[in-house]
Amino acid sequence: MLSIHSIILASIFIPIISCQTIYELLDSFRFLNEGTISSSDIYEYQYEFSAYTEPENVTREKFAWVEESVRPYLYQTDPTEPLQCNSYPLLSGTDLPGADFLSIIPSSADASHCVTLCCTYMSCVAWSYASLAPADFNGCKKQQPCCYLKAYIPASSHNPNIISAIMNRTYPYNHPPTGLRSAVPLGGITTGSIELRGDGTFHEWTVENQSPAAAAKFGVVDDALLAIRLKNLETNENHTRLIRTHPNHYFKGIDTIKYHGSYPVSKLELIDSTLIANMDLYAYSTLKVGDLNRSMTPAIIFSLNIENPNDYSISVDFMFNVPLSVQIDQTRLSKNVIQQITSNTYAECLSFCDRNNLCVSWNWFITDNQNTCLLYSDIGNNVYLNGHVSGVRGQWTYNQTGPLVLNRPGKMAANGQYLLWPFLSSDQTMTATIDNDINNLLSNFSTNGGWFQQTEIQGSAAANGAVSISTKLQPGEKKTVSILFAWYFPHHYWLDLPLDNYYSLLFNNVTDVGQSIGIDKTDSQLKIIVKDILTLHNIYFNSSLPDYLVDSLINSVSHMRSAMYFSNGDWRQWEAYDCNDVDSVHNDHQRHIPYILYFPETEKIKMYTWAKYQQADGMIQETFSVGCMGDTAPYDQHGGRNMGDVTTIFILETLELYRWTNDFTFLKDMYPHVVAGIQWQLSVSTQLGLPEHLECTYDIPNMSQYPTTTFNSFMHLAALRACMELSYIMNDTVTYGKCSKSFIIAIKQINQLLWYNDSIDTGYFLAYTGGQGEKAIFTDALYGQVLAFTYGLGPLYNISIMKKHLESEVRLADTPYGLRMLTGREPLTNPQDNAIWMGASQDWSVLNLWFDMDFNSALIQSEKGLNNVRLTLNDQWNIHGLYAADGYGIGGKPWITSHYGFHMVLWHLPFAIAGQYTDLSRGILLFSPKLRSPFTLPALIPNTLGSISATPLLNGQSSYTFSLTVGSLSLNILAINNVKYPGSINLTAGQSVQWIG
Ligand SMILES: *[C@@H]1O[C@H](CO)[C@@H](O)[C@H](O)[C@H]1NC(C)=O
């Protein structure tokens, strides 16, 4: 097609938002999720069957944050529904074999205990009881009584030694609103984070370098709280409110909070007819695409937007309290006791430590009715232990206008600094205080709107530190008051190995952190932080992508919470907190697209490290540190299994990074590793011409037992195609020849060994060859094709055959929650195969888009899988790797591994929707969107983000626009729908080009 006309609209970017106030900027944040939490709501944990997930309260150091078999999950109790739980009749001489999720030894040999036990677990629908267990089983011991708790009701059988019963129970429990089970993690990239939940509570603290390699997170910090005081300046009437729906101290909370999250922003709308101001609370941190240093600011900003709707003036006081010197229900694992003292309160223990020069941490608890205070000469890692209170020696300082700082000098992980600092302008004043007694602190705030008598704090110890900011609003006026909460904990530890945080190279101390965002000046830096986030969000919000996908693209980036970056230049990340291996190639690849787009250098660091650990035989090792669900391995104790999706992905990612960043040095550095990798890949494919007996990311079904699998075979095809591209670029005809020949053989072998017609019209690729004669189908079998499309390799196989396979995935493996992993090998009551792994549904949609299925039909599976978590479970910031299918009692619920990245293959969708082809090494960027004009879609390149759009013209042509929002871009060829922009492209952020065709 010919473009007949073109206009270059260079430098027309008008910074329209620069004159907006911080109030307006915050108000322009957009959200696609909401949860309404009311003070009358009842929220309670229920205990459910799960294989393994991450607990809120972590009881072990240097160990995976994992709990097995059962987990608490928060529910909203409906008080209008009856609560009933009993089990009559008892069926003596009856067994209900199978369906066990827990087996517990009852307190005495009495079947009635099983009723009580069963009622404790929401997953329990039936039980069996043996007075003498025939064998050890789960928690039970041979020859002791045992209650076998059942997650579904199996067929009964006769057994004279067993009593069973089916429960009569009601479930007056609903999924809670969004913002309670999880919320946006706040904090800079690699600096640790904290979640402000929709009820105003703070959870999931990892800012003191907590990780599975060291101390436990703080699950809940109940006395971290925000509060406001509003005063009618005509009547002097005033009210103090905790920003909590369920206040934990003797002050009123807020009637209703509406929670919304768009990472890295949380918004809490405070809804309460008795409040005399309209208020929205925003909590956010820095996130600037292409600027990792800036994004590593260890801080959270709380901004309260206030509007005075009255015809009288009001004053507003806003405060934040943090109990930073005491950790409730946390103990310190230290043996170096220097003193053991009796102390009535933990506050006393804290002050004993403060007065003893040798004391650097302390622990207080009650044993045998004795209140014990232990002082330590070192800082042990904290772990959860109910009833224990502990802390690290620290001192607060403050002088009138500056920040309130908590100093914890020393070289351990919990040594560092915290800072509380309101952003001040001429019409705003601040105060600060410290206090062991939070009730005292709150009542002074309530009386005076701050702690005005406290003008200086010099090196004092106290449990709580708080700051306030005060201002006045005229009738109709709108204002923003903001408080910065920053931290500086440079000393990361991996077991006993010190590895300082990279951010310690960027800041000298916590005051430096505050100054880096201009807190001591005007709010101009605050505006820039908000604009940087808006710039990123708007790429998605201002597009034609469906809402569910926009929300998922924005919020899935919260996965970055677990990334680590050390001053030695190492970027590292767990597979998950509960599965503590580090950067397995296959798991990293599922999550890597936002990383490669926003901070591509982090992905290159990993590539160089995987290359460094490549084995002599050419195999890329699976992980930098091996482990899952157990002790954390020493730093970079690399290793792993023989995988079908590790060496292959390494090869594919080399091509991806080269084409997307045009970094020839990188390609030259990687190429020998690619050639060696191909060597290994072919060496494990000698018998079948397809990879043999290899494991893959879907490891639970143990697929390496089979000669070959479709999943690994398509990874093989994709890697061989990438090899052909790379060897062509490198002028390596020998390797090119090997890969192209092997590709042809592999296709032939897939035809022969793996394709199966189950009727005249239908068929699918078999999950694997061999087995017991079953013809199992595996969803996500064509993941290799997903990668091949996104990296511009095109179809690997006959398209109509691949489409047939995808049709069969739905026909044979669909569930209400997404596509079941493996169908045809096991009964549906077995959770091993019958679970929903979060990748398959996304990949199904990606492929069908590339195969030109109708847009909405293609997105059905993707939307269903994500909406189960977004809209049913309302748990978008803790997406699990696997959800349960129906058949074993917990359909649609989290099944395995928390805060996971498997669903992040959803990032292939914008590429498929825009039909984006990127090869910057040749200066080519092409789009063939799956949407008809008019549309606007994101254009996604590392460090370079923008959008394409089309508007139909009356003559049947379209007007196309390419706008660059982030970065700069030079191209030889830019085309949309084969309509080329006439000329080359040289754009910087804010510029755009337009053409017609
Ligand atoms: C974690 O511990 C806190 C404090 O002891 C407690 O309030 C909370 O309910 C616990 N969380 C779970 C999920 O049990």
The ligand as an ORCA input file, in Angstrom:
! r2SCAN-3c Opt
* xyz 0 1
  C      -0.663    -12.740     61.879
  O      -0.359    -12.258     63.145
  C      -1.111    -11.137     63.552
  C      -0.536    -10.630     64.842
  O      -0.355    -11.640     65.760
  C      -2.567    -11.538     63.639
  O      -3.357    -10.426     64.005
  C      -3.015    -12.033     62.276
  O      -4.327    -12.479     62.311
  C      -2.122    -13.171     61.815
  N      -2.471    -13.526     60.440
  C      -2.996    -14.699     60.103
  C      -3.298    -14.880     58.664
  O      -3.219    -15.568     60.890
*
